[in-house]
Amino acid sequence: MARPCKSAKLLTECSQRKDEIEHRVKVEETLRGEPNDLTPPEHLTDEQAEIFSQVVGVLEKAKILGAADTFLLERFAVVIQRLRWIDGRINDDPELLANKTLLQARKELMADFLKICTELSLSPQSRAKIGNLSLQAEQAKQDPLLKVLSGGAE
């Protein structure tokens, strides 16, 4: 199965040409919407709203979220809260490990969780790649030779 397409901000010039990456970034920026609309929907429980806000706080730094991601973030918060609830019940009563209905619900929630992690770039590999690209961008801003070449030297 093919790997899911990543945000153009996560691409390197090894994977695509610079002009292709720049074009994809512009298109993605247009489609994602403004990130300032990322507030938890009112129907979420307090715990779900807290999870929503925590994930937004972490991902805002990567500047890959937009208003279009609200539903995915909402679903992620619900899934996490429900997985915690199920795991808490199992921890309180280990005999529930024999409850096929409860375990099936947990299995389905875990599948949702893993899929959403991929969609939101929450895997350790995705976070490492985001961090590395951020570091490279910062180093490029501070490189005196690149400043001279770009005409930004004083």
C-alpha positions, 0 to 999 in steps of 0.5 A: 500500500502506498504511503499517505501524502504528507504536507508539502512543508514536510518535503525536502528537495530530494523528494521533489523539485523546489518549484513543485514544493513551493506550488504545493505549499501555496495550494495547501495554505489556500485549502487549510483555512485560517488556524485561528479558528481551532477552538473545541466545539461546544458539544465536547465534554470538558476532558475532550475539549482539554485533549483537543486544546492540548493537541492544537497547542502541540501542532500549532508550532508546526504551522500545519493546522487550519480551520479545516482540521477541526473535525479531525481534531474533534474526532481525535479528542473523542477517541482518546477520551473513550480509549482512556475510559475503556482502559480505566474500566479494564484496569478497575476490573480485569475480568472485562478483558473477556468482554468481547463487545468492549474489546471490539469497541477498543479495537475500533477506537485504536484503529481510528486513533492510529489513522488520525495520528497518521493524518495529523502527523503525530507519529514519532517519525513525522514529529522528527521530520517536522523538527528537522525541517524546522531546524534546517529552516532556522539554520538557513535564516542564520547562514551569512552566505545565504543572506548575501546570496539572497540580497538580505545582507547589511 
